[in-house]
């Protein structure tokens, strides 16, 4: 069968799924709404939390997870982010999520509507001469699992050359090729509510479960009711079973398989000894940098990225980090993510008769991930024996002291720390 014939059959099948042919005319169903959209983002975390750049991420390491890990583990932590958006308004917006008792967070979760404060820009009083503002340092980008880096690696980005226009920075931002998800937000919906918020920042207990009936009630949204079953609970904890440096210099990563996980992705970020080199590695088989890793991915993106080997498949449970990565960054922060699927609900159900309009009142999306992290090549016992003494910033100048030296040019680590990652990289400040 020719390609054109195959494409025609595919297009025909898609059309039949959405329209009905009646008396030679095509009748397409009218769809309106939904009036309200509700997203639940469920995360399970063990070990160290890495900087998060996707929706729901804070851009900084999870200090709480770090403390729990260093104090002896404490098991997995669970977090839940709730977003309610509506096309309706109310002068005093209020809404609550009434969860099942098994979630162990109380009878209600208030979905607070944040107040949008005007952004006040502060004028910088300090002045840094141009000759000290020119960036320095490099970024080394590695990718792929294996005992040694593949030919052509690392991809090197020279920040000084980039500032002079001698290197195209486009490859710097070549992260995972995905379409960012668009949860409800104050900018996308006329009225918006969220949990946690400034008034309530409770954590979900480690034994908390999503299984059961959920109700969302508000004065700017139709009432929402749906039930989650055992396959729609938090993903199980993801744990490293191997994270030790091999005699040959590489690191053999191993982990447990997580039920309902559809893909895995590992990444590491570290710095060179002089703090002027940033090293990034990802498990992707295609070139990609390790920053701006998405917290969540849609099922369509997961399937596509597994197929092109950007993500590791659901049966994968090992990956070797190349020796050259460890040589360039002896101390790097590791993140391993298991991406889950989604649970989706729409009310009312779609009418079978295409002549009847489908006026959606609400739509719910529940999405899942499980993650773990640590120091690449070190188990928790090794980490407890080390420290980072003497690396804090220099004290402020006191009266009578000699003037400080002019500021140094920003290094690659400075650029990432202060600009791209907003302070999230695990590098000590000078």
SULHUGI-V375680 format. One line per field, one symbol per residue. ss: DSSP state (~ for helix, > for strand, _ for the rest). phi: phi as a letter, one per 30 degrees, with the letter a starting at -180 (. if undefined). psi: psi as a letter, one per 20 degrees, with the letter a starting at -180 (. if undefined). A space follows every 50 residues. Layout:
ss=???
phi=???
psi=???
//
This chain:
ss=__~~~~~~~~~~~~~~~~>>>>__>>>>__>>___>>>>>>>>>>___>_ ___________>~~~~~~~~______>>>>>>>>>>________>>>>__ ~~~_____>>_>_________________~~~_____>>>>>>_______ ____>>>>~~~~~_____~~~~~_________________>>>>>_____ ___>_______>>>>>>>__>>>>>>>>_~~~_______>>>>>>_____ >>>>>_____>>>>>>>>>>>_____>>>>>>________________~~ ~~~~~~~____>>____>>>>_~~~~~~___>>>>>>>>>>>>>>>>___ _______>>__>>>>>>>>>>>>>>____~~~~_________________ ___________~~~~~~~~~__________
phi=.ddddddddddddddddbbbcbhiccccddbbiddbbbccccbcbbidcc eccddiccibddddddddddcjjiidcbbbccbcbbdcbadbdaabccdd dddibjdacdcdddddcddccdddcdbceedccddbjbbcccajdldbdd eicddcccddddddicbddeddcdcddbcedbdeaddcbdbbbbbdadcb bdddedcdbddkdbbbbacbbddcbabccddcdedddcbdcbabddedjc ccdbaddceidcabacabbbbddcicbccbbbdddcdadcchdddbbded dddddddcidcdddcdbbacceedddddbebbccbbbcccdbcbbbbddd dddddcdccddabbbcbbabbbalceibddddddccabdicddddddcej ddeddedddddddddddccdchjdddcddd
psi=prghgghggghgghhhiirpopkiqooppppraqgqppppopqpprbppr ppiapiqijqqnhghgggghjjejaqqpqpppppqqirrqhmpqqqporq hihkjriqopnpoqpoqppppppphqppqhiiipqrrrpppqqqqqhqqr qjqrpppohghghjjippjgihknbpnropqmrqrhiiqhqqqqprahho lqqpqhjqqipappppprjjqqppprppahikrqqrqpqpiplqpqhiir poqqrqpppjpiqqpqqqpaqrhjkjpppqqqiqiqpqrjrlpqgqqqhg hggghghjkgqqriipjqpppqhhghhhnhoqpqpppoprbqppqpprqp phoiipqnnpgqppppqqqqqrrappjprhghhiiralqjjrqqqqprpi qqqqqqqqqprghgggghfgjkjiqlpqq.
//
